Amino acid sequence: MKAERTGEVFARIYEIVKRIPRGRVTTYGQVALLAGNPRLSRAVGYALHVNPEPGEIPCHRVVNRFGEVSRAFAFGGENMQVELLESEGVEFVAGRVPLDRYMWYGDE
């Protein structure tokens, strides 16, 4: 992706992630789908890793397709991501968020 295009894609990703409600999660793939290209899952991961506004863009609410948190969570490690989700009422079963219970698919 060219620099200006990357900026546009990241901006779309950040706007989507800002809409994830407290106590819910979504996946990298779902963010990519909502951003207009389901093949951009890795770009979503990178965008969240360089999140310019961690207090405003709740990247901790994005998990992988299995409901697992990121081992490379940029803002305090995977334990911090778990703590942030649990503080919002998200539960973990065998180290995973049960997506059937907490998944956000878009504005509902």
Secondary structure, DSSP 4 states (H G I P E B T S, - for coil): --HHHHHHHHHHHHHHHHTSPTT-BEEHHHHHHHTT-TT-HHHHHHHHHT-S-TTTS-GGGEE-TTSPPPTT-TTTHHHHHHHHHHHTT---BTTB--HHHHB--S--
